[in-house]
């Protein structure tokens, strides 16, 4: 077969086949047709992040104890990097929790960063997020640079260190902004599992 024809045939199969909807396919493909909704109901298309210097997605749940524990840390990271064009997004997967419940969570813990809803798990699947809280850091070109834990405070479910010795997310952002290699690119997240739960009444 003609090599050029073979290349285009394979490219089309990648796009249309659900078998390619995994970490490897999406990792360098920023312009995927994913539309997120803010908790005010406004559209926030994923493609718009190309205007950011870098982006951080943190998958959250209003009922997950670890998500509650990390709200202060996330606000601090947002404040540290907001003037360096690093945009933070708190992502709530699925339709199980009502907008009212999510808004209560946001207001109670005074979250300062962007809040978006992922009702059809588009972004969740794009980055293979499995638990909350789970962080994904991507560069301005859409490539994933880090994913996993925010830090090493919780090393197992229900088990926490008295002293945090690794700041995975913060260090990866610092390294990226300072033109250094990110030493740790992936960690195993710990938290509450993300399930495709049926929609819950408000």
N, C-alpha and C positions, 0 to 999 in steps of 0.2 A: 504494500500500500504506500502511496505517496506520503512521505514524512510530514508534510504540511497538513494534508487532509487528516492524517492520524492525530496530529496535535489538536486540531480544532474539534474533531470528534470526541476526543478524550476530555477536552475542556467543557464541552456541552454536557457530557455525561456527569461531570463533577457538579455542575450547577443544578441539574434537575434531579439528581439522585439523592434521596434522603440518607443513603449510606454515607454520604460525604459530609453530613451535618454534624461534624465533630470538631474537636479542638484543632486538629491539623488544618482542616479546610478553612475555618474561620479566622485563624490566628493572624493572617496578614490581609484579610479582606474587610476593610472598614465599611464599605458602602453597601452593606446588606440591608434589605428593605425591612427594617424593624422600626416600628413606631411605638414609642412609649408615651404614656399619658402622665402629666403631673397630677398631684392630688387635688388641684383646682380644675382639672379637666382639660387642660391645654395640651396640645400636641407638642411633642419634643422628639423629633425624628433623630434617630441615632446618627445619621449622616452629619448632623450639625456639630458633632464633636470635632470635626476636622478644623474648626476655628479655635480649638483649645490648644494651649501649649502642651498639655498632657491631661489625661483624665483618670479619675479613680472611681470605680464602681464598688460600692459595698452593699452586699445583699443582706437585707434586714427582715425581721419579723417583729411585730409589736408585742408578741407574747414570749419571745425567747429571752431568758434571763441574761445570756451573754451579750445579746444586742443591747439590752438595757445597761449592762456594765460598761460597754464600750462607747456609749454616747458621748461621754466627756472627752475621751481620747480622740474620737473622730472630730469633734468640734475643735479641739486643740490643733489637730493636723490640718483641718480646713483653714484655720486662722493663720497657721504658719506658712502655708503655701499659696494662699489666695492671691497674693500680689505677684506671684511668679507664673501666673496663667495655668495653674494646675486646678482643674475644676472637679469638685467632688459631687457624686450622685449617690444618694441612698435609694436603693432599688428594692421595691416590695413585690416579690413574684406572686403570680396567681390572682385569683378572685375571692379567696376564702375570707380575707379580712376586708371589711367595708372601708370606704374612704373616711367615714366618720371615725372609725377606730384608729386608722392610720394617722389622721389629723390629731387625734387626742394624744397619741404617742409622740408625734412630732412636737406638739406644743408643750407637753409635760416635761420632756427632756430637752426642750429648747434647741432643737437641731437647726444649725445655721446654714447648712449646705442644701443643694438642690434635692428635691424629693420627686421620684418618678415611680410610676406603676408599670409593672410588666405582666399584664393580665394573661397573656397567651404564652408566657415563658420564653419569648423570643430571645431576649438578652441572656436569660438564665441558661438556655441551651447553647447559645453562642459561645459562652465562656465556660460551659460545663460546671456551673456553680451547683454545689450539692448541699451546702449547709448555710445557716445564718449564724453569726456574721462571717462572710467570706469576702475578701478584698481582691479586686482585679485592677492592676495599674497598666495603662496603655500609653504609648508615646503619641506624638503628634501625627505620626504616619499610620496610626491604627494598629501597630504591632503590640502584642501583649508582652510586657516586660516583667511582670511579677503577678503571681496569684497565690492565694492561700490565707494564712493567718495574718492578723494585724500585727501581733507581736507574740512572744512566747509565754505570756502570762498563764493562759489555759493550755496545758499540754495534753490533757485528756479530759473527756467529758466529766465534769464534777471535780476535777483536780487542777489546782492553781498554784503557781509559784508565789512565794512571798516577795521575791525581787524579780523584776523583768530584766532579762539580760540580752534579749534580741528584739530589735524594733524593725521587723522585716519590711513593713510597708513604708515607714518613714525613711529607712535607710535606702530603699530602692529608689524613692523619689529624689532624695538628696544626691545619690550617685548619678542618676539620669540628668539632673539639672546642672551638675558640676562636670559633666562629660566623662564620668568614670564608669567602669564596668560594674554592673549589678552582680554582686557575688552570689546571692541566693535568689534564684528566679522562681522557685516554686516550693511551697510547704504544704503539708497536709492540713486542711482546715479542721477546726473543732467547733462544734456548735449543734444547733437544732437542724435536723434534716429538712430539706425542701421537698415536699410531696405535692403532687398534682391533686390537691384536695378539691372536693366539690365546692361550688360557690356557697358561701354562708349568707343567710339573710342579715341585713343591717341590724 
